[in-house]
Amino acid sequence: MAARRNPNPNPPEPQLPMPEAFKNRIQEIAESEGKNIDEQSVVFVMEKQLSPSDVKSAQNRLFIAPLKNEFLDADEDEFLEQFQGKNKNSKPVWIIDPDRDRSSVTLKRWSTGTSPDRLLYVFCNEWKRIAKKNNLQNTDVVRLWAVRVGLDRELWFALDKLPTNDPPPPRAKGNLLNTSSIIRQKRESDQKNSEIELEAKMKKNTEIELEANTEKNSEIELEADMKKNSEIELEADIKMKNSEIEFEADIKMNSEIVLDVKIANLKYQLGRELPKELVNKMKEIERGEVDESKILVIRKSLSSYDLDPSCDIFFIPGKEMLNDNFLEHDEKALLDTIPQSSAYVPVELIDMNLLSYSVRLERHHNSGYMVTEGWDGVKYSNSHQLEKGQILELWAVRVENRLWFVLRDVTKKW
């Protein structure tokens, strides 16, 4: 077993305690699953001002530069250093976000080319959803703690966002704060909280005195005004709701019209009438309707490999496929022929703008399949611009026993 790294041999630094609200929330969830939080295992990981890349949806990751690597045990540390294929191992963990909701994220070790030994980690996969849900901005300051839960010592994290009226923390290398800065900020925060509590008590006492001196007639008038305002607000809400329903109906109708125009253009491009069954399936896919006659093969984010000018390939990795039953038995047998480079299934591919391309489906030499001999036409189409990170769905449909592929852009929905 590899020895646990300890890049900072100095004596332990004072811990910034996890807020009670987070500890109580973690204990509440843990108890509902028959577990308990180990409060002695709480570790303050870092405090940082979020960078633009931390909240950029296309990046989908939060950089973690800990004060020290005290939140991983030796086995976890060794596991995250090892590789699975070309990528380093990853570990699913729980995180309690600033809204006190629990989500599952993936923890990975991150090595930079210039400083391969520097301690850097990332949260990925679900991070962009958490950032959007909590409205995290690159001006926000966050704090991160780690804690162990249950007999299996599951690794959980708590992410807190500091109030926006607090001044931003001083910058240090890697967005870290030194110990004296943390202690000073905690002292200032405690003092500010005391002042806020005092103001709140004074305000409450004043309100109580004012209410005691208010005459009954004023209360009746106030209730009447509140009732009238509530009725006005209710009427406004009803009107707004009706407008939203009408607006959604208009959008749906316009989408149907646009789709019909695109299908008409596709008929002209192919020089023949499209089978009615295919047209109906394409419309259902565009609306997100699913049945057994349409198979969602893969939903993937375009990689540099898919957009490489030197490769006419759209890669369908076997481990990312959502369904591998889109091929007939004889087609699978054909693609498994040795050598695989000589075997292919002809497919008609329709892209997100309903342009048609004749392509080949072949076995990939590693695993899965690849669309080739025509993918360049999709990649360099004048009607759209494919970009790295764009999320596409590839659907397979059968019409008169012929295999068709339909591409759908779902980037904005994910």
DRENDO-1510 file (C-alpha; in Angstrom, 1 decimal, always signed):
<recs>
REC; n; res; u; v; w
REC; 1; MET; +0.0; +0.0; +0.0 .
REC; 2; ALA; +1.4; +3.4; -1.0 .
REC; 3; ALA; +2.4; +5.7; +1.9 .
REC; 4; ARG; +0.0; +8.6; +2.4 .
REC; 5; ARG; +1.4; +11.9; +1.2 .
REC; 6; ASN; +1.9; +14.7; +3.7 .
REC; 7; PRO; +3.2; +17.7; +1.8 .
REC; 8; ASN; +3.0; +19.9; +4.8 .
REC; 9; PRO; +4.8; +18.4; +7.9 .
REC; 10; ASN; +4.1; +21.4; +10.1 .
REC; 11; PRO; +1.9; +20.9; +13.3 .
REC; 12; PRO; -1.8; +20.8; +12.6 .
REC; 13; GLU; -3.6; +24.1; +12.0 .
REC; 14; PRO; -6.7; +25.1; +13.9 .
REC; 15; GLN; -9.9; +23.8; +12.3 .
REC; 16; LEU; -12.7; +26.0; +11.1 .
REC; 17; PRO; -15.8; +24.2; +12.6 .
REC; 18; MET; -18.6; +23.0; +10.4 .
REC; 19; PRO; -21.8; +25.1; +10.9 .
REC; 20; GLU; -24.3; +23.3; +13.2 .
REC; 21; ALA; -27.0; +23.6; +10.4 .
REC; 22; PHE; -25.0; +21.4; +8.2 .
REC; 23; LYS; -24.1; +18.9; +10.9 .
REC; 24; ASN; -27.8; +18.6; +11.9 .
REC; 25; ARG; -28.8; +18.1; +8.3 .
REC; 26; ILE; -26.2; +15.4; +7.7 .
REC; 27; GLN; -27.3; +13.6; +11.0 .
REC; 28; GLU; -30.9; +13.9; +9.9 .
REC; 29; ILE; -30.3; +12.2; +6.5 .
REC; 30; ALA; -27.9; +9.6; +8.1 .
REC; 31; GLU; -30.5; +8.6; +10.8 .
REC; 32; SER; -33.1; +8.1; +8.1 .
REC; 33; GLU; -30.7; +5.5; +6.6 .
REC; 34; GLY; -29.8; +3.9; +9.9 .
REC; 35; LYS; -26.4; +5.6; +10.2 .
REC; 36; ASN; -24.7; +8.2; +12.3 .
REC; 37; ILE; -22.4; +11.1; +11.6 .
REC; 38; ASP; -18.9; +10.9; +13.1 .
REC; 39; GLU; -18.5; +14.5; +14.4 .
REC; 40; GLN; -14.9; +13.8; +15.4 .
REC; 41; SER; -14.0; +13.2; +11.7 .
REC; 42; VAL; -15.0; +16.7; +10.5 .
REC; 43; VAL; -12.2; +18.2; +8.5 .
REC; 44; PHE; -12.1; +21.8; +7.1 .
REC; 45; VAL; -10.9; +21.3; +3.5 .
REC; 46; MET; -10.7; +24.8; +2.0 .
REC; 47; GLU; -12.2; +28.3; +1.6 .
REC; 48; LYS; -12.0; +30.0; -1.8 .
REC; 49; GLN; -13.6; +32.6; -4.0 .
REC; 50; LEU; -15.1; +30.8; -7.0 .
REC; 51; SER; -13.4; +31.3; -10.3 .
REC; 52; PRO; -15.2; +31.7; -13.7 .
REC; 53; SER; -14.3; +28.2; -14.6 .
REC; 54; ASP; -15.9; +26.8; -11.4 .
REC; 55; VAL; -19.3; +28.1; -12.4 .
REC; 56; LYS; -19.0; +27.6; -16.2 .
REC; 57; SER; -21.6; +25.0; -17.3 .
REC; 58; ALA; -19.4; +23.7; -20.1 .
REC; 59; GLN; -16.6; +22.9; -17.6 .
REC; 60; ASN; -18.9; +21.1; -15.1 .
REC; 61; ARG; -16.3; +20.9; -12.3 .
REC; 62; LEU; -15.2; +22.6; -9.1 .
REC; 63; PHE; -11.5; +22.8; -8.4 .
REC; 64; ILE; -10.6; +21.7; -4.8 .
REC; 65; ALA; -7.2; +22.9; -3.5 .
REC; 66; PRO; -7.2; +21.7; +0.1 .
REC; 67; LEU; -5.1; +23.2; +2.9 .
REC; 68; LYS; -3.8; +19.7; +3.5 .
REC; 69; ASN; -4.8; +16.2; +2.4 .
REC; 70; GLU; -6.5; +15.2; +5.6 .
REC; 71; PHE; -9.9; +14.3; +4.2 .
REC; 72; LEU; -8.9; +11.1; +2.4 .
REC; 73; ASP; -7.6; +8.0; +4.1 .
REC; 74; ALA; -4.6; +6.1; +2.7 .
REC; 75; ASP; -6.7; +3.6; +0.7 .
REC; 76; GLU; -8.7; +6.3; -1.0 .
REC; 77; ASP; -5.6; +8.4; -1.7 .
REC; 78; GLU; -3.9; +5.4; -3.4 .
REC; 79; PHE; -7.1; +4.5; -5.3 .
REC; 80; LEU; -7.5; +8.0; -6.8 .
REC; 81; GLU; -3.8; +7.9; -7.9 .
REC; 82; GLN; -4.4; +4.8; -10.0 .
REC; 83; PHE; -5.7; +4.7; -13.6 .
REC; 84; GLN; -8.7; +3.0; -15.2 .
REC; 85; GLY; -7.7; +2.9; -18.9 .
REC; 86; LYS; -6.5; +6.4; -19.8 .
REC; 87; ASN; -8.3; +8.1; -17.0 .
REC; 88; LYS; -7.6; +8.2; -13.2 .
REC; 89; ASN; -9.9; +6.5; -10.9 .
REC; 90; SER; -12.9; +8.4; -9.5 .
REC; 91; LYS; -15.0; +8.1; -6.3 .
REC; 92; PRO; -18.7; +8.8; -5.9 .
REC; 93; VAL; -19.3; +11.0; -2.7 .
REC; 94; TRP; -22.3; +12.8; -1.2 .
REC; 95; ILE; -22.4; +16.6; -0.9 .
REC; 96; ILE; -24.7; +18.8; +1.1 .
REC; 97; ASP; -25.1; +22.1; -0.9 .
REC; 98; PRO; -25.8; +25.6; +0.5 .
REC; 99; ASP; -29.6; +24.9; +0.3 .
REC; 100; ARG; -29.0; +21.8; +2.6 .
REC; 101; ASP; -30.0; +19.4; -0.2 .
REC; 102; ARG; -28.0; +16.2; -0.8 .
REC; 103; SER; -26.5; +15.3; -4.2 .
REC; 104; SER; -24.1; +12.7; -5.5 .
REC; 105; VAL; -20.9; +14.0; -7.2 .
REC; 106; THR; -17.7; +12.4; -8.5 .
REC; 107; LEU; -14.4; +13.1; -6.8 .
REC; 108; LYS; -11.3; +12.9; -8.9 .
REC; 109; ARG; -7.6; +13.6; -8.4 .
REC; 110; TRP; -6.3; +16.3; -10.7 .
REC; 111; SER; -2.6; +16.7; -11.7 .
REC; 112; THR; -1.3; +19.7; -13.5 .
REC; 113; GLY; +1.4; +19.5; -16.1 .
REC; 114; THR; +3.6; +22.1; -14.4 .
REC; 115; SER; +3.2; +20.8; -10.8 .
REC; 116; PRO; +2.2; +17.1; -10.9 .
REC; 117; ASP; +2.7; +16.7; -7.2 .
REC; 118; ARG; +0.4; +19.6; -6.2 .
REC; 119; LEU; -2.7; +18.5; -4.3 .
REC; 120; LEU; -5.7; +19.3; -6.6 .
REC; 121; TYR; -9.0; +17.6; -6.8 .
REC; 122; VAL; -12.3; +18.2; -8.6 .
REC; 123; PHE; -16.0; +17.6; -8.1 .
REC; 124; CYS; -17.6; +16.7; -11.5 .
REC; 125; ASN; -20.6; +15.1; -13.2 .
REC; 126; GLU; -23.4; +16.7; -11.2 .
REC; 127; TRP; -21.5; +19.9; -10.2 .
REC; 128; LYS; -23.0; +22.2; -12.9 .
REC; 129; ARG; -26.5; +21.3; -11.7 .
REC; 130; ILE; -25.6; +22.1; -8.1 .
REC; 131; ALA; -24.0; +25.4; -9.1 .
REC; 132; LYS; -27.1; +26.4; -11.1 .
REC; 133; LYS; -29.5; +25.3; -8.4 .
REC; 134; ASN; -27.7; +27.4; -5.8 .
REC; 135; ASN; -27.1; +30.3; -8.1 .
REC; 136; LEU; -23.3; +30.2; -7.5 .
REC; 137; GLN; -21.4; +33.1; -9.1 .
REC; 138; ASN; -17.7; +33.6; -9.6 .
REC; 139; THR; -17.9; +36.4; -7.0 .
REC; 140; ASP; -19.1; +34.0; -4.3 .
REC; 141; VAL; -16.9; +32.7; -1.5 .
REC; 142; VAL; -17.5; +29.1; -0.4 .
REC; 143; ARG; -16.2; +26.9; +2.4 .
REC; 144; LEU; -15.9; +23.1; +2.2 .
REC; 145; TRP; -15.8; +20.5; +4.9 .
REC; 146; ALA; -15.5; +16.7; +4.8 .
REC; 147; VAL; -17.0; +14.2; +7.3 .
REC; 148; ARG; -17.4; +10.5; +7.7 .
REC; 149; VAL; -20.8; +8.8; +8.1 .
REC; 150; GLY; -21.8; +5.3; +9.1 .
REC; 151; LEU; -19.8; +2.1; +10.0 .
REC; 152; ASP; -18.5; +2.1; +6.4 .
REC; 153; ARG; -17.1; +5.6; +7.0 .
REC; 154; GLU; -18.7; +7.0; +3.8 .
REC; 155; LEU; -17.1; +10.2; +2.7 .
REC; 156; TRP; -19.6; +13.2; +2.7 .
REC; 157; PHE; -18.9; +16.9; +2.1 .
REC; 158; ALA; -20.7; +20.1; +3.2 .
REC; 159; LEU; -20.5; +23.2; +0.9 .
REC; 160; ASP; -21.5; +26.6; +2.5 .
REC; 161; LYS; -21.7; +29.9; +0.7 .
REC; 162; LEU; -20.8; +33.0; +2.7 .
REC; 163; PRO; -23.3; +35.9; +2.7 .
REC; 164; THR; -22.8; +38.2; -0.2 .
REC; 165; ASN; -22.5; +41.2; +2.0 .
REC; 166; ASP; -19.3; +39.9; +3.5 .
REC; 167; PRO; -16.1; +41.3; +1.9 .
REC; 168; PRO; -14.3; +38.8; -0.4 .
REC; 169; PRO; -11.4; +36.9; +1.2 .
REC; 170; PRO; -7.8; +37.9; +0.4 .
REC; 171; ARG; -6.3; +35.9; -2.5 .
REC; 172; ALA; -3.5; +33.5; -1.9 .
REC; 173; LYS; -1.8; +30.9; -4.0 .
REC; 174; GLY; -4.4; +28.4; -5.2 .
REC; 175; ASN; -7.2; +30.5; -3.7 .
REC; 176; LEU; -6.3; +29.3; -0.2 .
REC; 177; LEU; -6.5; +31.4; +2.9 .
REC; 178; ASN; -3.8; +31.1; +5.6 .
REC; 179; THR; -4.7; +30.2; +9.2 .
REC; 180; SER; -4.5; +33.8; +10.5 .
REC; 181; SER; -6.9; +35.0; +7.8 .
REC; 182; ILE; -9.4; +32.3; +8.7 .
REC; 183; ILE; -9.3; +33.1; +12.4 .
REC; 184; ARG; -9.5; +36.8; +11.7 .
REC; 185; GLN; -12.5; +36.4; +9.4 .
REC; 186; LYS; -14.3; +34.1; +12.0 .
REC; 187; ARG; -13.8; +36.8; +14.7 .
REC; 188; GLU; -15.1; +39.5; +12.4 .
REC; 189; SER; -18.0; +37.3; +11.4 .
REC; 190; ASP; -18.9; +36.6; +15.0 .
REC; 191; GLN; -18.8; +40.3; +15.9 .
REC; 192; LYS; -21.0; +41.2; +12.9 .
REC; 193; ASN; -23.5; +38.5; +13.8 .
REC; 194; SER; -23.7; +39.9; +17.4 .
REC; 195; GLU; -24.4; +43.4; +16.0 .
REC; 196; ILE; -27.1; +42.0; +13.7 .
REC; 197; GLU; -28.7; +40.1; +16.6 .
REC; 198; LEU; -28.7; +43.3; +18.7 .
REC; 199; GLU; -30.3; +45.3; +15.9 .
REC; 200; ALA; -32.9; +42.6; +15.4 .
REC; 201; LYS; -33.8; +42.6; +19.1 .
REC; 202; MET; -34.1; +46.4; +19.2 .
REC; 203; LYS; -36.3; +46.4; +16.1 .
REC; 204; LYS; -38.5; +43.7; +17.5 .
REC; 205; ASN; -39.0; +45.6; +20.8 .
REC; 206; THR; -39.9; +48.7; +18.9 .
REC; 207; GLU; -42.4; +46.8; +16.8 .
REC; 208; ILE; -44.0; +45.3; +19.9 .
REC; 209; GLU; -44.4; +48.8; +21.5 .
REC; 210; LEU; -45.9; +50.1; +18.2 .
REC; 211; GLU; -48.4; +47.3; +18.0 .
REC; 212; ALA; -49.4; +47.9; +21.6 .
REC; 213; ASN; -50.2; +51.5; +20.9 .
REC; 214; THR; -52.1; +50.8; +17.6 .
REC; 215; GLU; -55.8; +51.3; +17.8 .
REC; 216; LYS; -58.4; +48.7; +16.8 .
REC; 217; ASN; -59.7; +50.7; +13.9 .
REC; 218; SER; -56.2; +50.9; +12.4 .
REC; 219; GLU; -56.0; +47.1; +12.6 .
REC; 220; ILE; -59.4; +46.7; +10.8 .
REC; 221; GLU; -58.3; +49.1; +8.1 .
REC; 222; LEU; -55.0; +47.2; +7.7 .
REC; 223; GLU; -56.8; +43.9; +7.4 .
REC; 224; ALA; -59.2; +45.3; +4.7 .
REC; 225; ASP; -56.2; +46.7; +2.7 .
REC; 226; MET; -54.4; +43.3; +2.9 .
REC; 227; LYS; -57.5; +41.4; +1.8 .
REC; 228; LYS; -57.9; +43.8; -1.2 .
REC; 229; ASN; -54.3; +43.5; -2.1 .
REC; 230; SER; -54.5; +39.7; -1.9 .
REC; 231; GLU; -57.5; +39.7; -4.3 .
REC; 232; ILE; -55.6; +41.9; -6.8 .
REC; 233; GLU; -52.6; +39.7; -6.6 .
REC; 234; LEU; -54.7; +36.6; -7.1 .
REC; 235; GLU; -56.3; +38.1; -10.2 .
REC; 236; ALA; -52.9; +39.1; -11.6 .
REC; 237; ASP; -51.6; +35.6; -11.0 .
REC; 238; ILE; -54.6; +34.1; -12.9 .
REC; 239; LYS; -54.0; +36.4; -15.8 .
REC; 240; MET; -50.3; +35.7; -15.9 .
REC; 241; LYS; -51.0; +31.9; -15.8 .
REC; 242; ASN; -53.4; +32.1; -18.7 .
REC; 243; SER; -50.8; +34.1; -20.7 .
REC; 244; GLU; -48.2; +31.5; -20.0 .
REC; 245; ILE; -50.5; +28.7; -21.1 .
REC; 246; GLU; -51.3; +30.6; -24.4 .
REC; 247; PHE; -47.6; +31.3; -24.9 .
REC; 248; GLU; -46.6; +27.6; -24.5 .
REC; 249; ALA; -49.4; +26.6; -26.9 .
REC; 250; ASP; -48.0; +29.1; -29.5 .
REC; 251; ILE; -44.5; +27.8; -29.1 .
REC; 252; LYS; -45.6; +24.2; -29.5 .
REC; 253; MET; -47.6; +25.2; -32.7 .
REC; 254; ASN; -44.6; +27.1; -34.1 .
REC; 255; SER; -42.3; +24.2; -33.4 .
REC; 256; GLU; -44.6; +21.8; -35.3 .
REC; 257; ILE; -44.6; +24.3; -38.3 .
REC; 258; VAL; -40.8; +24.6; -38.3 .
REC; 259; LEU; -40.5; +20.8; -38.1 .
REC; 260; ASP; -42.9; +20.3; -41.0 .
REC; 261; VAL; -40.9; +22.8; -43.1 .
REC; 262; LYS; -37.6; +20.9; -42.3 .
REC; 263; ILE; -39.2; +17.6; -43.2 .
REC; 264; ALA; -40.4; +19.0; -46.5 .
REC; 265; ASN; -36.8; +20.2; -47.3 .
REC; 266; LEU; -35.5; +16.8; -46.4 .
REC; 267; LYS; -37.9; +15.2; -48.9 .
REC; 268; TYR; -36.6; +17.6; -51.6 .
REC; 269; GLN; -33.0; +16.8; -50.7 .
REC; 270; LEU; -33.5; +13.0; -50.9 .
REC; 271; GLY; -35.5; +13.3; -54.0 .
REC; 272; ARG; -38.2; +11.0; -52.8 .
REC; 273; GLU; -41.2; +10.9; -50.5 .
REC; 274; LEU; -40.2; +9.9; -46.9 .
REC; 275; PRO; -42.1; +6.9; -45.4 .
REC; 276; LYS; -44.9; +8.2; -43.3 .
REC; 277; GLU; -43.8; +6.0; -40.4 .
REC; 278; LEU; -40.3; +7.6; -40.5 .
REC; 279; VAL; -41.8; +11.1; -40.5 .
REC; 280; ASN; -43.9; +10.3; -37.4 .
REC; 281; LYS; -41.0; +8.8; -35.5 .
REC; 282; MET; -38.8; +11.8; -36.2 .
REC; 283; LYS; -41.6; +14.1; -34.9 .
REC; 284; GLU; -42.0; +12.0; -31.8 .
REC; 285; ILE; -38.2; +12.0; -31.2 .
REC; 286; GLU; -38.1; +15.8; -31.5 .
REC; 287; ARG; -40.9; +16.0; -28.9 .
REC; 288; GLY; -39.1; +13.5; -26.6 .
REC; 289; GLU; -41.7; +10.8; -26.9 .
REC; 290; VAL; -40.4; +7.3; -26.5 .
REC; 291; ASP; -41.7; +3.8; -27.4 .
REC; 292; GLU; -40.2; +0.5; -28.4 .
REC; 293; SER; -40.1; +1.4; -32.1 .
REC; 294; LYS; -37.5; +4.1; -31.3 .
REC; 295; ILE; -34.2; +3.2; -29.5 .
REC; 296; LEU; -32.0; +5.8; -27.8 .
REC; 297; VAL; -28.6; +4.4; -28.6 .
REC; 298; ILE; -26.4; +7.0; -26.8 .
REC; 299; ARG; -26.5; +10.5; -25.2 .
REC; 300; LYS; -23.0; +11.9; -25.3 .
REC; 301; SER; -20.9; +15.1; -25.1 .
REC; 302; LEU; -18.9; +15.7; -28.3 .
REC; 303; SER; -15.2; +15.1; -27.7 .
REC; 304; SER; -12.1; +16.4; -29.5 .
REC; 305; TYR; -12.0; +12.9; -31.1 .
REC; 306; ASP; -15.4; +13.3; -32.7 .
REC; 307; LEU; -14.4; +16.7; -34.1 .
REC; 308; ASP; -10.8; +15.8; -35.2 .
REC; 309; PRO; -10.4; +17.0; -38.8 .
REC; 310; SER; -8.1; +14.0; -39.5 .
REC; 311; CYS; -10.8; +11.5; -38.4 .
REC; 312; ASP; -14.1; +10.9; -40.1 .
REC; 313; ILE; -15.5; +9.2; -37.0 .
REC; 314; PHE; -18.4; +9.7; -34.5 .
REC; 315; PHE; -17.4; +7.3; -31.6 .
REC; 316; ILE; -20.1; +5.3; -29.8 .
REC; 317; PRO; -18.3; +3.9; -26.7 .
REC; 318; GLY; -19.7; +0.6; -25.6 .
REC; 319; LYS; -19.6; +1.6; -21.9 .
REC; 320; GLU; -21.7; +4.7; -22.6 .
REC; 321; MET; -24.3; +3.1; -24.8 .
REC; 322; LEU; -27.9; +3.3; -23.3 .
REC; 323; ASN; -29.1; +0.4; -25.5 .
REC; 324; ASP; -27.3; -2.0; -27.7 .
REC; 325; ASN; -30.4; -3.8; -29.1 .
REC; 326; PHE; -30.8; -1.6; -32.2 .
REC; 327; LEU; -29.1; -4.0; -34.5 .
REC; 328; GLU; -30.6; -7.2; -36.0 .
REC; 329; HIS; -28.8; -10.5; -35.4 .
REC; 330; ASP; -27.3; -10.7; -38.9 .
REC; 331; GLU; -26.1; -7.1; -38.7 .
REC; 332; LYS; -24.3; -7.8; -35.4 .
REC; 333; ALA; -22.7; -11.0; -36.9 .
REC; 334; LEU; -21.6; -9.0; -39.9 .
REC; 335; LEU; -19.9; -6.3; -37.8 .
REC; 336; ASP; -18.1; -8.9; -35.7 .
REC; 337; THR; -16.5; -10.3; -38.9 .
REC; 338; ILE; -12.7; -10.4; -38.8 .
REC; 339; PRO; -11.1; -8.2; -40.0 .
REC; 340; GLN; -13.6; -5.7; -38.7 .
REC; 341; SER; -12.4; -2.9; -41.0 .
REC; 342; SER; -14.0; -4.6; -44.0 .
REC; 343; ALA; -17.5; -5.0; -42.4 .
REC; 344; TYR; -20.1; -2.2; -42.2 .
REC; 345; VAL; -23.8; -1.6; -42.1 .
REC; 346; PRO; -25.1; +1.2; -44.4 .
REC; 347; VAL; -27.3; +3.7; -42.6 .
REC; 348; GLU; -29.1; +6.9; -43.5 .
REC; 349; LEU; -28.4; +9.5; -40.9 .
REC; 350; ILE; -30.6; +12.6; -40.4 .
REC; 351; ASP; -29.0; +15.4; -38.4 .
REC; 352; MET; -30.6; +17.9; -36.0 .
REC; 353; ASN; -31.5; +20.2; -38.9 .
REC; 354; LEU; -33.1; +17.3; -40.8 .
REC; 355; LEU; -30.4; +17.1; -43.4 .
REC; 356; SER; -29.7; +13.6; -44.7 .
REC; 357; TYR; -26.3; +11.8; -45.0 .
REC; 358; SER; -25.4; +8.3; -46.1 .
REC; 359; VAL; -23.0; +6.8; -43.5 .
REC; 360; ARG; -21.5; +3.6; -42.4 .
REC; 361; LEU; -21.8; +1.9; -39.0 .
REC; 362; GLU; -18.6; -0.1; -38.1 .
REC; 363; ARG; -17.2; -1.8; -35.1 .
REC; 364; HIS; -14.7; +0.3; -33.2 .
REC; 365; HIS; -11.3; -1.5; -32.6 .
REC; 366; ASN; -11.6; -1.0; -28.8 .
REC; 367; SER; -15.3; -1.3; -28.0 .
REC; 368; GLY; -18.6; -0.1; -29.2 .
REC; 369; TYR; -19.3; +1.3; -32.7 .
REC; 370; MET; -18.4; +4.3; -34.9 .
REC; 371; VAL; -20.3; +6.2; -37.5 .
REC; 372; THR; -17.9; +6.9; -40.4 .
REC; 373; GLU; -17.7; +7.5; -44.2 .
REC; 374; GLY; -20.0; +10.4; -44.0 .
REC; 375; TRP; -19.6; +11.9; -40.5 .
REC; 376; ASP; -17.5; +14.7; -41.9 .
REC; 377; GLY; -20.6; +15.9; -43.8 .
REC; 378; VAL; -22.4; +16.3; -40.5 .
REC; 379; LYS; -19.4; +17.8; -38.8 .
REC; 380; TYR; -18.8; +20.5; -41.4 .
REC; 381; SER; -22.4; +21.2; -42.4 .
REC; 382; ASN; -23.1; +24.9; -43.2 .
REC; 383; SER; -26.5; +24.7; -41.3 .
REC; 384; HIS; -24.9; +24.2; -37.9 .
REC; 385; GLN; -21.6; +24.4; -36.0 .
REC; 386; LEU; -20.7; +21.4; -33.9 .
REC; 387; GLU; -18.7; +22.2; -30.8 .
REC; 388; LYS; -16.8; +20.3; -28.2 .
REC; 389; GLY; -19.0; +19.6; -25.2 .
REC; 390; GLN; -22.2; +19.8; -27.2 .
REC; 391; ILE; -24.6; +17.1; -26.1 .
REC; 392; LEU; -26.2; +15.0; -28.8 .
REC; 393; GLU; -28.6; +12.0; -28.7 .
REC; 394; LEU; -28.4; +9.3; -31.4 .
REC; 395; TRP; -31.7; +7.5; -32.0 .
REC; 396; ALA; -32.1; +4.3; -34.1 .
REC; 397; VAL; -35.4; +3.6; -35.9 .
REC; 398; ARG; -36.5; +0.9; -38.3 .
REC; 399; VAL; -38.7; +1.6; -41.3 .
REC; 400; GLU; -39.4; -1.3; -43.7 .
REC; 401; ASN; -36.5; -3.2; -42.0 .
REC; 402; ARG; -34.1; -0.4; -42.9 .
REC; 403; LEU; -31.9; +1.2; -40.2 .
REC; 404; TRP; -32.1; +5.0; -39.9 .
REC; 405; PHE; -30.2; +7.2; -37.4 .
REC; 406; VAL; -31.7; +10.5; -36.1 .
REC; 407; LEU; -29.5; +13.1; -34.3 .
REC; 408; ARG; -31.0; +15.3; -31.6 .
REC; 409; ASP; -29.3; +18.3; -29.9 .
REC; 410; VAL; -30.2; +18.3; -26.2 .
REC; 411; THR; -27.4; +20.6; -25.0 .
REC; 412; LYS; -29.7; +23.2; -23.5 .
REC; 413; LYS; -31.8; +20.6; -21.7 .
REC; 414; TRP; -28.8; +19.1; -19.9 .
</recs>
